[in-house]
Amino acid sequence: MISRDKAPTAQETFMQMAQAAGLRGRLLVTVGILILVRLGIFLPVPGIDRPRFAEAISGNNSIFGLLDIFSGRGLSTLGVFALGILPFINASIIIQLLTAAIPSLENLQKNEGEAGRRKISQITRYVTVGWAIVQSTAFSALFLQQFALKPGPIFVAETAIALTAGSMFVMWASELITERGIGNGASLLIFVNIVASLPKSLGDTIDLVQVGGREIVGRVIVLVLVFLATIVGIVFVQEGIRRIPIISARRQVGRRVLAEQRSYLPLRLISGGVMPIIFAAAILSLPLLIANFTKNPDLANIVNTYLSPGGSGSWVYALVYLISIVFFSYFYSSLIVNPVDVAQNLKKMGSSIPGIRPGKATSEYIERVINRLTFLGAIFLGLVAIIPTAVERALGVPTFRGLGATSLLILVGVAIETAKQVQTYVISQRYEGMVKQ
């Protein structure tokens, strides 16, 4: 339905945030948990020869890349929260893929309502625990053990337990933010981790400019302009909506005859928001980790050449990245909007789309519109994710490596979604105040 109320301005939003006790509490919970998680990254995992470890990963950006940024430099500092929210994201990918393949999980999601969603959340937690154990054990045994002061089964077990416990705490913190704070907890944790890496990237860029002279200054300015244009494009994509007109038939309530009402059905250009980008990046990081853990030189050469943004065959990486974004965009779109359910609900309410018959014809029309919107949005997201990285390589400015368009997409998308939730709370509290009066 179309709302005639004006959205609050930024000043009004901040004033009402300061006055609303409930919103203040949610904001304090969110900020407090985010600070706590950031502090946990600097709690060191014991038994590691850290100088050797730092030397080994200093030139390993192609392998760690986004994983290190998503963990807030937790992998490079090797704290107990080194895995961060990554096991939970991987578990969410697994469960959502299984939901489309297993009828019982699909029934829980679509037909069981809130109870079904709670069961799926519980299953996701169990999968997260299992995945964190597997990931932390492999990480400890195949990679960290070479830097251990006392290598052996005891070191692997202790390190795996510490990393798994840290990951479980981060998962609990993200769910606590989602329930009692503001915004999506997992997305906000990734947001904060990316922001935490900005000072280092900016500092490295300033050092590069001071050493490189005017030529480097020009290249950095071009790269910054590309990033700004990317941010503008991201905002347009995130806010893009197709409004399908809806007409409600005349109804008689008692002796009154309600006139025909017009509204619209809003369909977002990208239904999944930033999650397709996060999932695509997580999937593409797996070959890099496998190559690093197995220590197979042939496999590592293939992965670093074709499945790394810095490899000579990076066009393969760009193509796979684009396909992954398109796939997860369609996948999320199918989970969020069901054309058949929308058509049935419109029919029950006595509403229809002008020129489209109710029922099957309506669901087919909505499905066509969603498919076109998702395709356009996914292609645009893929191009936005790839072009700045290509420009960065062409200009030879490596200081923002890893902090490319993918990170920008997540930053802008999470910021927009969180701001909308804050505005929603402000508007709801405004109406509550009017009702009490």
N, C-alpha and C positions, 0 to 999 in steps of 0.2 A: 504494500500500500504506500501511496505517496504521503509523506509527512509535510505539513505546512509550517511546522516549527523550524525556526532558524537554528542552525548549529551554533553552539557557543563559541565566541571568539577566544583567542589564546589567553587574553587577559582575564576574561570571565572564567575560563577553565582553571587557571591557576588560583584565582580568588576562591572559587568553590572547592578546589582541592584543599586549600588551607583551612576552609571552614568545615568541611565534611569529615567527621570523625572516622566513619567507616572507610572512606577512601584513604585517609591518612594512614590508618592502620594497615591497609593492604600495601600501600607504598613502602611503609617502614619494614614490613615483612619481606617484601621483594628485595629492597636494598640490602637489608641485613643478611639474607641468605646468599645473595650474590657476593657480598664481601667475604662471607665465611668460606664459600667455595674457592674464591680467589686465593685466600690465605692457605687453604689446603694444598694448593699446587706447589707451594714452597716448602712443604714438609718433606724432607728427603727420604727416599727409599734407602735403607741401610745396606751396607756390605758392597758398595759400588766404588770402583776406582774412578772417580769423577773426572780427573784431568784426562785420562785416556778416553773416557766416554765422550767428553766434549770435543776432543780432537777427532774422534771417529765420525761424529755426525756433523762436523763443521762444513763439510762439502757434500753433504747428503741431502740437499734440499729437494732433489727430484724424488727421493723416496719418502721423506716425511711430509714435506709440502703442507697441504691443507690440514692433514691430521694434526700437525703440531700447532697450527693456528686455531683449529677447532678446540683443542685442549688447552688453549691459552698459554702456549709454550710449555705445557706440562711434560711433553715428551723430551724436550731438550733440557729442561731443568730436572727431569726425572723425580717428580714428587709422587706422593701416594695417590694423587688425583690425575696421574699421567694419562690414564685411559679416558677420564672425564665422562662425557655424555655419549661417547661413540658406541659402546656396547648397547646402550638403550636405543640409539638410532638404528643400529644394525638389526636389533631384535624387532623393532617396529617395522622395518622393511620386510623381514621374514614373515611376521604375522600378517601383514597386509597382503603380501603375495599369497600366503596360504588361505586367507579369507576368501579370495577370489576362486580358489581351487577346491576348498573343502566346504561342502554344503552346510555342515553343522555350524562352522564358524560364520558363514555367511548369514545363516538364520539368526545366530546370536546378534549379529550387527544390525540386521535390517528389521527383524520382527520382535525382538525381545526388549526393545527400548533401552531405558537406563540400566536395567539389571543386566541385559546382554552386554552393554558396553563396559560395565564394571567387570564382568567375567573375562572379557577380552583383555582388559587392562591387567587383570591378575595373571592371565596366561602370558602376556607380554613381559611382566616382571619375572616370571619363572624362566622364560627364554633368555632374558637379559642376564640373569645369574649364570645360566649355563654358558652363554656366549662369552661373558666376562671371564669365567674360569678358563675356557678354552683359549681365549685371546691372551690373557695374562700368563698362562702356563707356557704357551708357545713363545711369547715375547721374552719371558724369563729364560727359558731353556735354550732357545735357538739364537737369541741376540744378546741379552744382558749377561749371560753366564761368562762370556769371554772377557767382560770387564769386572767380574766378581773378585773380591779379595779372597774369598774361600769358595771356589766353585764346587758344585755338587748338588745332589738331590735336596739337601736341606735348604740350600740357598734358593733353589727353584721354588720349593714349596713355600718358604717364607715370603719371597717376593710376590709370588702369584696370589697368596692370601692378602697381602697388603694392597696390591693393585685392585683385586676384586672387591675388597671392602671399600676402598676409595670410590670405585665406580658405583657401588650400590648406594653409598652416601650421596653421590652426585645425582643419581636417579631419584632418590627420595627427596632431595632438595628441589629438583625440577618439578616433581609432582606437587610438592608443598606450595611452590610459587603458583602453579596453575590453579590450585584449589583455594588458597588463602591470599594470594597476591594479585598482581596485575600482569596479564599477558600469558603467553604459553611459556612454561618453565624451560623446556628444552631449547626452544628458539632463543630465549633471553640469555641462557648460559652461553650459547654459541656466540651471540651478539657481544656479550661482555668479553669473551675470550678474544674475539677479533679486534675489538677496540683496544684491548690491552697490548696488542702487538703493533698498534699504530705508532707509538713513540719511537720504537726501535727503527721502524721503516723510515719515518721522517728524519730521524737522526742520521741514518745511513745515507739518505738522499742529500741532506745538507752537506755531509762530508764529501760526497761525490761531486757536488757542485763546486765546493771550495777547491777541490783538486783538479777538476776537469776544465774549468774556465768557461768562456762564453758558449762554446759549442754544446757543452753538457747542459748549460742553463736553458738554451733553446729547446733541447730535447725534453727536458723535464717539464717545461711550460707546455709543450705539445701534449705530453702524457697527461698532465693535470687537466688540460682542456678536454681530452678524450674521456677521462674519468668523470668530469662534470657533465658532459653530454650523455654519458652512460647513466648517471644518476637521474637526469631528466627523463630519459627513456624508460628507466625502471619505474619511476613514479607514474608515468602515463600507463604503462602496462599493468601495474598493480591496481590502479584506480579505474581501468577500463571496464565499462559495463554495457551490455546490450540490454535494452529495455524492450521487452515484448509486451505490447498492449493487451490488456484483459478487460472484458466487459462483463459486468454482473447483471443478470436479468432482473426485471422488476419483481419485487416481492411484496406480499401483503402480510403485515404484522398487525393482527387485530383489525381495526377499521382503517388503519393507515396503509397507504400504498407507497412503498419506497421506490424512488425513481431509479432508473438505470445508472449504475455507477461505473466509472472508468478508473482503472489503476494500471499497474504494470508489473511484470515479472522480471526482476533484475537477474541477469546471468553474467557472472564475472568472466573477463577475458582469460584469467588464470585462476581456476577454482582452488587449486592446491597451494596458492601463495608461493612461499619460498621452499616448501618441502621437496618439490621435484629437483631443485638445484642441490639441496643438501643430500638427498638420496643418491643422485647421479654422482656427486663428488665422492660419497662414501663407497659406492660400488667401484669406481675407477681407482680408488686407493688400494683395493684388495690385491690386484696383481703386483703392485709395487711392494707391498708387505710380504707377499708370498715369495717373490724373488729375493728379497732381503733375508728372509728367514731360512730358505733352503740353501742359500749360498751357491746356487748353480750358476756358473759364469755365463753359460749360453742363454739360460732363461733371463738372467739379469740384463744381458745385452739386448735381447729382444724387447723386454719390457721398457728399459730406459730409452730405447730407440723409437718405439712405436706407441707406447702407452704412457709417455711422460710429456708434459707440456714443453720441456726444454730439449727433447730429443730431435734428431735430424729428421725423423719421420713423424713429426708432431701432427701432420695433417690426419693421420690415422687416429691419434688421440682426440683431435677436434671432432672428427666424424663420429667416433664412438660416444663422445661426450654429448654431442647434439642428439644422437639417437636415444641415449639414455634419458635426456631431458624430455624429449617428446613422449617416450614410453611412460615415464612417471607422471607427466602432465595428464595424459589420457587415463592412466590408472587412478590418480587422485580424483579426476573429474567424475569417473564412473562411481567412485565411492561416495562423493559428496552430493551429487545430483542424480537422482534416478528419474528419468523421463516418464516412466510408467506411473510411478507414485505421484509425480506432479500432475499428470493428466487426470488421474483418479481423484485427487484432492480438488482440482478445479471443477470436475464434474459434480462432486458432492456439494460444493459450495454454490452450484448454479452459475458458474463463471465459464467463459470461453474466450478463445483467441479469435478476433475478427477474421472471417474467411476460412477458418479451420474447423472441421467438425469435431465435436467432443469425442473422447475415447482414444482409440488406436491412432487415428489421424493426428490428434494433438500430440501424443507421445512421440510419434515419428517426426513431427515437425520440430519439437523441442530437441530431440536427439540430433537432428541434422544441424540445428543452430549451435548446439553445444560442441559437436565435433568440429565445426568450422572455427568456432571461437578458440577451442583448445589447440587446434593445429596452428592457427595464426599466433596465438600467445606463446606456444612452445617454441616455434621457429624463431620468434623475436627474442625470447629468453636465451635460446641457444646462441644466436648471433651476438647478443649483448655479452654473453659469457665468454665468447671466443675472441671477438675482435680486439678488445683492449689488451688481452694477453699477446696477440699477434703484433699489435702496435708497440707494446713494451719490448718485445724481442727485436723488432725492426729498429727501434731507436737505441737499443743497447743500454737501457736503464734498468739494471737488475735489482735495485734496492727494494722495489715493491713486489718482488717475486713471491708468489704465494698469496699476496694481498691484492688479487686482481679483481676481475668483474664478479666472480663467484662470491667473494667476500662482500663486495659492494651490494650485490643482489640481496644477500642475507641481511646486511646492515639496514638498507633502505626498507626492505619488506617487513622486517621485525619492528622497525621504528614506526612504520605506518600502522601496522596491526595493533601495536601496543597503544599508540596515540588514540586510535579509534575506541579501544576498550576503555581508556580513561574518559573519553568524551561520553561514552555510553553510561558509565557510572555517574558522571556529572549530570547528564540529562535525567537519569532515573531518580537521582536524589532531588533534583529540581521539582519533578512531578510529585515526589513523596512530600516535599515541603508544601506544595500547593494543596494537596489533599488534606494534610493536617490542619491547614489554615481554614 
